[in-house]
Amino acid sequence: MKKFFSFVFVLVLGISLATPAYAFPYYAQEAYTNPREATGRIVCANCHLAAKPIQLELPQAVKPDTVFEAVVKLPYDHSQTQVLADGSKGGLNVGAVVVLPEGFKIAPEDRIPAELKEKTQDIYYQPYSDTQENIVLVGPIPGDDYPEIVFPVLSPDPNTDQNVHFLKYSVHAGGNRGRGQLYPTGEKSNNVQYT
């Protein structure tokens, strides 16, 4: 009987002291060197099974060594909820990945204009890896506060880098709404509503 109560005490203590788990869009970093598969699909889709559209807004043309904004819009029904780590329901988190052409990267803080700083405050931009500054991740952030994610992008300067040529480039993006339905291991998450 004493062992039983000890077990129950440890179990209750463990549950009460557990910290909430958070979902992050960069699980793919551990398994993929590039978030874009050879087929063109963004690897986030391996865990986020719902095929939802995003909108990507970019300027038609940019000048060398200038800062511009890339906007990823994540439309969804804001009445939707997700299962949180503690089992309760809450608003959806959103996240995005943008694959910029080589040489393009997130602008340093001192180069971002004041108007753009307002749009990007409280957003943390993470490069996909130390060697790939042109691939940028954001999230998870509250979807109710950020229906669109603004990326302050710095274009490369051909005067300082002779490998830079301004041509037509493709930009790839992906966006997540809520937690994934699968973990990278293939196990189902507690968010198994496939919509």
ABEGO torsion letter per residue (X at the ends): XAAAAAAAAAAAAAAAABBBBBBBAAAAAAABABABBAAGBBAAAAABABBBBBBBBBBABBBBGBBBBBBBBBBBBAABBBBBAAGBBBBBBBBBBBBBBBGBBBBBAAABBAAAAAAABGBBBBBABAABAABBBBOBBBAAABABBBBBBBBBBAAABAABBBBBBBBBBBBBBEBBABBAAGBBBABABBX
